[in-house]
Amino acid sequence: MKLLYTLPAGAALVACAVASNAPKAYEPKYRLSPIDGSKIALPTAEQLAFQDKEIGVLIHYNIATDIGSDGCNYDPKLVPNQALFNPALINTDQWMESITALGGKYATLVAKHNCGFTIWPTKSPAHGESVVESFVESAQKYRIGHGFYYSVVVNNFLNVQNAEVLNTSLAWGQVGISDSTYGQIIWLDGGYGSTQMSDIQSLLEAHQPQAIVFGACDKDSTCVSANPVRWIGKETGEAPEKTWLTGTTSDGGDPTSPIFCSAECDTTLQTDDRWFFGVDQPLRSIKEMIDVYHTSVGRNCVLELDRAPDRSGLIPARHAARTSNQAGSYSLTFDLPTAIDRIVLMEDHTNGQVIRSYQVHAKIVDAEEANDTVNVPWTLVSNGTSVGHKKIDFFDKAITVTDVLVNSTYVDIPK
């Protein structure tokens, strides 16, 4: 399990007690449909901005990079020697260049994983190098949104293997802020323990009320933030065909829910669900990664793709090359008539996700005889339910068309 924490510039984790006054759970914001009075969940400005990013990167670079296994998961006795961590050639500018080439708009750095090792100077346990500081400077230089992953569920260094124990033994780490101008994303991967909820919410309210919070809602849909984001339920980069921006379950969501909660699809570039750098670990094919884009961003889900620097501190060249052209694959220019093999739909959901079903019709002509287009009838080429931020529908084969018509057949009434 993982916890991703986004800290402001110069932020530090300070061990201290949290106020015992439990904050009030967030109430969902919604409007009533003028058609039938149904509840239409409303997004915050932060959630809308997060949807627009479409692609982010999760950087796994920590002491687990220097061991054979993929992190310290499932082995409580594994506490790597701190001397293993030696980022001799680290170049966080190179990380950002790789992210920019991919088309990524934000990056999240694993500041502490389950081994218990931190990559910024602290009193315990620490390393002399502040990778965090270098990461922040590069992210700001390249105008990449940035955040941090900080695991509180497991800490092998402290011999702690569940969130409840860690909460009572360390009285929580509170975020100390020296510059509150950024710090927009927080991951609570796997949720949080029942004893942690009020502490997490207190921290958020005090320091980062504007943050997007992954895993902010419990199983009973109680949320610790007004800006929740949910996990899609798998780490393959594939969202369900029908993915809604509402509901708090780890799946396609619920179109009737009054809680606006965007979906995020996290996945790896390396095979076998490998997050940290693996020596000679195979990479997923270019075709597979393009498919990942289609089944995540193209299904109304923000894609977060892993980046795994090697033991020297650099993104391996073959890793960077594998996805360097992915962002530009979707720039197309059309003549009339033209052949198309997909339809890309986007919805303005400022006032909630309101399209509940749609149809796409086209005037299809023979590619060899495309001059006579006067009396061409409309043909149904695509249909579906959820659109949200983006929906990409593929055809079985390319068709030559002169006109395309999108018809929202059911709007503003949750089923």
C-alpha angles and dihedrals in degrees: 000000000000140000119202116202125188112209130189123245110292092010121154135193109241123190108231142128121273123226112270095221103107112224121232117263116253117262115222117249118225143147129227118250111246087217103058108347094256118155114258111195114231125216125223121236088254092055092049091051091048092053090052092058090067095176130049136165131231110207114207105196117141140106088296085071087071099053131072098243126073096256129313095291120144093005110090092180094056108106109156121217108262090222089072091073107088114151093187097159100027112156114176090181086064089053091055093047088055092048092048091050089052092052094247118160100190139026132206120200124207099235093172128007131183094289087073095236119137126207097211127065112273134152091255134046102353151139128227094239120078103213087169093063093050091046092053093048092051093045091053091046092054094037093240117153109241143198144159136247113217119176116215097162096072131022116170092186089062093036090240119144106172139045097239093058093045091051095055098037098050101027086227130286110263120209113243111204127207096164120025097185094105141016103114107158132058125178122206094180109192091013122256140283121267091249092052100056100087092042093052092048092048091053092048094048092047099045115009113022089150095055124120104235121206111208092012095144126072125220090271090054093253106147132203093203140042088225105057126171122188135211116248092226103252139057098226098092092247123127124190116269087247106050119165131197090227134073130051104240122112095252139057093323131231123284091204097054118113090213117093106214121161120216125238125199114204121189144152134253091210119073127251093040090287112169104173120058113283122198108245090354109161120241128227114257125263089245091053092049092050087051088052089058091051094048095046114030088023089057100049096269128121110237119225110187123193121243116194117193114205126243093279091057100255132116103247112249093236090052092052093045094050093068103019095109098038095098093055097047093092102056106110136171121206136206124189119284096025139171116243132179100186146027121225115203129185129185130207099231098174087122094038135287100298107163106096098170137004144181130210120206128185139186102239120200135182109268090220095049104033096142098082102068103136100103101029111144125225115260127195107242103164143008139171147138118249120050106157117148094346139350124185117196118191127207124221088243138358118280130199112233140176099193138016125202124194116200122188099212099182121029138175097357116103112215 
